[in-house]
Amino acid sequence: MTLTLELRTQPPARAAAGELIPERLQGLAAADVAALTLRCGRQIVAVGDLFEVSGSGDDQVTFAGDLRLVDGIGAGMTRGRVVVEGACGDYAGARMRGGELELRGDAGAWAGCEMSGGLLRISGHAGARLGGAYPGVRVGMTGGEIVVSGDAGEEAGAGMRRGLVAVGGRTGAGAGLRMLAGTMIALRAIGAEAGLGNKRGTLVSVAALDPLPGYAFAARYRPPALRVQLRRVRELGLTVPDELVNGAWARWSGDRTELGRGEILIFDEEVSG
Amino acid sequence: MTAYTLGATQVADTFAEAFPMRYARLVITAATDGWAHEAARSATGFATSVIGCKCEAAIERPLAEAETPDGRPGIAVLLFAMDREGVGKRVLDRVGQCVLTCPTTACFDGLAGAEKTVPLGKSLRYFGDGFQASKVIAGQRFWRIPVMEGEFLVTDLVGVGRGVGGGNLVVAASDEPAALAAAEAAARAMRGEGIALPFPGGIVRSGSKVGALTSRSMPASTNHQLAPTLRAQVPDTLVPEGVGAIFEIVIDGVSEEAVREAMRRGLHAAAATGATHVTAANFGGKLGEFHFPLSELRDPP
């Protein structure tokens, strides 16, 4: 059974929907959910004042409407499924530990930041710091998977330690900033300063890229792990042509301004072709 | 004693006796089908009998590109040992020496989700001398070990399941060509998902008995009762009249049902290919917990 929360009116200020996750709504009737409260700017408002609530929250929670002023949807969730029909605000899926969050529209900044498990799908574009770390925190994402069909903003995957971020559209500047490990895959153009301060992470760029001076060219080869990862990304819904899966990639090692055990893998169309 | 006949084949009123074993399934992939086979053949070499080789292993089946985790041609290999520790040691040895070393290969776990596991990449990674790196893909950890060719990708853990070892059929005919043809047909029919035939070509010509008549130190010796050349000099010979050659097919499987059905396929294939007699080896039913009476295999597969 699906619990549906349809936005009936725009909130007077940014609303925090972090409480509305499957594990907290399980077994509640629509009236119970409507009676819950959430923070909206400096006010506390009833869920029923903002949303038309229907169904019951056993399997899936669905949000509908223009939710760009609603932050933290699916934040901290550990299981179940949350679907957002339309654009949503910041911090969607932040610190999520399990379950699946599907955003069928654009996401604001900090989507999936510091997440440690589960799957975050974004059909539209994602804002800055996708899967990143909050200011002052060294470690960003520590597990799970983020798949974005559209573009991603600046500093996607910043500080990530484990997990996978895959972007089907363009990836903004500073991707993989200070990555500790994990994998960040950019399937189209990627912005400047990719992989700055990368320690052990893998940054994958299908588009040609001039790596930072802290990187050194190692070899062209067909990375077996990337083959499995690209097939996984395809399984998660992004278009990954066979020539990428089977193709050759140039491996650049770096960033030598840090540990230097990271890598940027750049698709080599010439060798692959 | 004959239980029933299948065409001209007499099927003995007896049973095969088998034992619980532990097993792992490895999925070995490579750039080509040929290299995947090279690695699988090497990894399953010298693994005919757990007594002499510490494990029993065989190619289970070839895998199409769509069936493997990396989309390349692959081979599923089954390896059996008496306990989980044994499986772990043998898997590590064989992947380390035969798969890691083979051009273009990668090695995956074919029993993902198994309750019990043994380390593979988790131990093998040290070959990377500190340059190894791990990746968690869809919740499963892999190790990337840098090698002269590029990288060897290997699963961190391998699942271990409860299997059955030592199912068997004994196929006899008037002479060696006829008996071999029947045994080959049986082995071909038996192979498939969940089945390993660990002997060369799946067929044993030197069936053994426990211990020896002439030595206390021998763990096993020739099954003199089933040696046709001794028929006239061994009072307790079991070689039927008119039989000139006998072959055994040993079957390990991932379950009792898998072994039973493989035996059924093998029995009927042997009967259809000229076997005069089919029987099975057992230890009087005292040693193995699994019994496969040939009388239950009368219906064709």
Interface residues (C-beta under 8 A of the other chain):
Chain A: G143 E145 R162 G163 L164 T183 R200 T202 A219 Y221 R222 P223 P224 A225 R227 V228 Q229 R231 R232 E235 V245 R261
Chain B: P69 D70 G71 R72 A106 A133 K135 V136 I137 A138 F142 R144 G150 E151 F152 L153
